[in-house]
């Protein structure tokens, strides 16, 4: 079961609270947290330029992290068997990825390439992009996100194979720490028939155009 940490009443120790027992903070509490961060950074949250910033940040977070509210099973629930015998791979190349690093909460931006080999039925192509969005719009590591996308397609489409490649830059490397620009992280998951050399090669040929 997922859990959260909460400081005990009688001291500095942290105690584990089951996630389903923890109440989600209110919007007012979230805005107050932003004001606290502004003060911690050294500015005055009551000055004119920052007065509405907490509201804007909370609204932005609703957009950045709406993946937590998306049901991947529902996204992939409708498939189509009337495909005139089509039995080759379906590839979506160049799906935009906008996520946030779970370690520093800064943007991760890049591209995902997703493919599956149908096993008698297909899913609407926009649904593949929606699955990517559902996992990207959360606090993530790129490795986890890549595996989650592949797992979801395997579980809900029961295909002969799945391929997922994510190619992204991380602002935790470019705007802080080592500050190396132009570094791309590539993660990949190949399942089923895509583990075969010839199918993997065909996949790479297609996404490279």
C-alpha positions as CSV (number, residue, x, y, z in Angstrom):
1,X,0.0,0.0,0.0
2,X,1.3,3.5,-0.8
3,X,2.1,5.6,2.2
4,X,3.0,9.1,3.2
5,X,5.2,10.4,6.1
6,X,3.9,12.6,8.8
7,X,5.8,14.1,11.8
8,X,4.7,12.6,15.1
9,X,3.1,14.9,17.7
10,X,5.6,14.0,20.4
11,X,8.8,14.5,18.6
12,X,10.9,14.8,15.4
13,X,10.3,11.1,14.4
14,X,8.3,10.5,11.2
15,X,5.5,8.0,11.2
16,X,4.0,6.2,8.2
17,X,0.4,6.9,7.3
18,X,-1.5,4.8,4.7
19,X,-2.1,6.9,1.6
20,X,-5.9,6.2,1.6
21,X,-6.1,7.5,5.2
22,X,-4.4,10.8,4.3
23,X,-6.7,13.7,3.3
24,X,-5.7,15.7,0.3
25,X,-4.7,19.2,1.2
26,X,-7.2,21.9,0.3
27,X,-6.5,24.6,-2.3
28,X,-6.1,27.1,0.5
29,X,-3.4,24.9,2.1
30,X,-1.7,24.4,-1.2
31,X,-1.6,28.2,-1.8
32,X,-0.3,28.8,1.7
33,X,2.5,26.3,1.0
34,X,3.5,28.4,-2.1
35,X,3.6,31.5,0.0
36,X,5.9,29.7,2.5
37,X,8.3,28.8,-0.3
38,X,8.3,32.4,-1.6
39,X,9.2,33.6,1.9
40,X,11.9,30.9,2.2
41,X,13.3,32.0,-1.1
42,X,13.7,35.5,0.3
43,X,10.8,37.5,-1.2
44,X,7.6,39.0,0.1
45,X,4.5,37.1,-1.0
46,X,2.3,40.1,-0.3
47,X,4.0,42.4,-2.8
48,X,2.0,43.2,-5.9
49,X,3.9,41.1,-8.3
50,X,3.6,38.0,-6.2
51,X,0.2,38.5,-4.7
52,X,-1.6,36.1,-7.1
53,X,1.4,33.8,-7.6
54,X,0.1,31.1,-5.2
55,X,-3.2,30.8,-7.1
56,X,-1.3,30.7,-10.4
57,X,1.1,28.0,-9.2
58,X,-1.7,25.8,-7.8
59,X,-3.6,26.1,-11.1
60,X,-0.5,25.2,-13.0
61,X,0.1,22.2,-10.8
62,X,-3.5,21.0,-11.6
63,X,-2.4,21.0,-15.2
64,X,1.1,19.6,-14.7
65,X,0.0,16.7,-12.6
66,X,-3.4,15.8,-14.0
67,X,-2.1,12.4,-14.9
68,X,-2.9,11.2,-11.4
69,X,-6.6,11.6,-12.2
70,X,-6.4,9.7,-15.5
71,X,-7.5,6.0,-15.7
72,X,-5.3,4.2,-18.2
73,X,-7.5,1.2,-18.2
74,X,-10.4,3.4,-19.3
75,X,-8.3,5.0,-22.0
76,X,-7.5,1.7,-23.5
77,X,-10.8,0.0,-22.8
78,X,-12.2,0.3,-26.4
79,X,-10.6,-1.7,-29.1
80,X,-11.6,-2.5,-32.7
81,X,-11.4,-6.0,-34.4
82,X,-12.6,-4.8,-37.8
83,X,-9.1,-4.2,-39.3
84,X,-9.3,-6.1,-42.6
85,X,-6.7,-8.6,-41.4
86,X,-4.0,-6.0,-40.5
87,X,-1.4,-7.8,-38.4
88,X,1.7,-5.6,-38.6
89,X,3.1,-3.1,-36.1
90,X,1.4,0.2,-35.3
91,X,3.9,3.0,-34.6
92,X,3.3,6.5,-33.2
93,X,6.5,8.6,-33.7
94,X,7.2,11.9,-32.0
95,X,4.7,12.0,-29.1
96,X,5.4,15.1,-27.0
97,X,6.5,14.4,-23.5
98,X,6.2,17.1,-20.8
99,X,6.8,15.7,-17.3
100,X,8.5,16.7,-14.0
101,X,11.4,15.1,-12.3
102,X,10.3,13.6,-8.9
103,X,13.6,14.4,-7.3
104,X,13.7,18.2,-8.0
105,X,10.2,18.9,-9.4
106,X,11.7,20.6,-12.5
107,X,10.6,19.9,-16.1
108,X,11.5,16.9,-18.2
109,X,10.8,17.5,-21.9
110,X,11.2,15.3,-24.9
111,X,9.7,12.8,-27.2
112,X,8.2,9.3,-27.0
113,X,7.9,6.7,-29.7
114,X,5.4,4.0,-29.1
115,X,4.6,0.8,-31.0
116,X,2.6,-2.4,-30.6
117,X,2.0,-5.5,-32.6
118,X,-1.8,-6.1,-32.7
119,X,-3.1,-9.5,-31.6
120,X,-6.5,-9.4,-33.4
121,X,-7.6,-5.9,-32.5
122,X,-6.3,-2.4,-32.5
123,X,-6.9,0.7,-30.3
124,X,-7.5,4.3,-31.5
125,X,-4.1,5.9,-32.2
126,X,-4.9,8.9,-30.1
127,X,-5.2,6.6,-27.1
128,X,-1.6,5.7,-27.3
129,X,-0.7,9.4,-26.9
130,X,-3.1,9.8,-24.0
131,X,-1.4,6.9,-22.2
132,X,1.9,8.7,-22.6
133,X,0.3,11.9,-21.2
134,X,-1.3,10.1,-18.3
135,X,2.1,8.8,-17.0
136,X,4.1,11.9,-18.1
137,X,1.8,14.3,-16.2
138,X,3.0,13.0,-12.8
139,X,6.1,13.3,-10.7
140,X,8.4,10.8,-12.5
141,X,11.7,9.3,-13.3
142,X,12.1,8.6,-17.0
143,X,12.9,5.0,-16.4
144,X,9.7,4.4,-14.5
145,X,7.6,6.3,-17.0
146,X,8.9,4.2,-19.9
147,X,8.2,1.0,-18.1
148,X,4.7,2.1,-17.0
149,X,3.7,2.9,-20.6
150,X,4.9,-0.5,-21.8
151,X,3.2,-2.3,-18.9
152,X,-0.1,-0.5,-19.6
153,X,-0.1,-1.5,-23.3
154,X,0.8,-5.1,-22.5
155,X,-1.8,-5.4,-19.8
156,X,-4.8,-3.8,-21.6
157,X,-4.2,-4.6,-25.3
158,X,-2.7,-8.1,-24.9
159,X,-0.5,-7.4,-28.0
160,X,2.2,-9.7,-29.5
161,X,4.7,-7.1,-28.5
162,X,5.3,-3.5,-27.3
163,X,8.1,-1.0,-27.9
164,X,8.5,2.3,-26.0
165,X,11.4,4.7,-26.4
166,X,11.6,8.1,-24.6
167,X,14.2,10.7,-25.5
168,X,14.2,13.7,-23.2
169,X,16.2,16.5,-21.5
170,X,16.1,17.1,-17.8
171,X,16.3,20.5,-16.3
172,X,17.7,19.0,-13.1
173,X,20.9,18.6,-15.2
174,X,20.7,21.8,-17.3
175,X,19.6,24.5,-14.7
176,X,21.2,23.2,-11.5
177,X,23.8,20.8,-10.4
178,X,26.3,19.9,-13.2
179,X,24.5,22.3,-15.6
180,X,25.2,20.3,-18.7
181,X,23.1,21.5,-21.7
182,X,22.3,19.4,-24.7
183,X,22.4,16.1,-22.8
184,X,19.6,13.7,-23.8
185,X,18.5,10.7,-21.8
186,X,17.2,7.7,-23.8
187,X,15.2,5.0,-22.2
188,X,13.6,2.0,-23.9
189,X,11.4,-1.0,-23.3
190,X,11.0,-3.8,-25.8
191,X,8.6,-6.6,-25.1
192,X,7.4,-9.7,-27.0
193,X,8.2,-9.8,-30.7
194,X,10.0,-6.5,-30.5
195,X,12.8,-8.4,-28.7
196,X,13.5,-10.1,-32.0
197,X,16.3,-8.5,-33.9
198,X,14.5,-8.0,-37.1
199,X,11.4,-6.5,-35.5
200,X,13.5,-4.2,-33.4
201,X,15.4,-3.1,-36.5
202,X,12.2,-2.4,-38.4
203,X,10.9,-0.3,-35.4
204,X,14.1,1.8,-35.4
205,X,13.9,2.3,-39.1
206,X,10.4,3.6,-38.9
207,X,10.9,6.1,-36.1
208,X,14.1,7.4,-37.7
209,X,12.1,8.0,-40.9
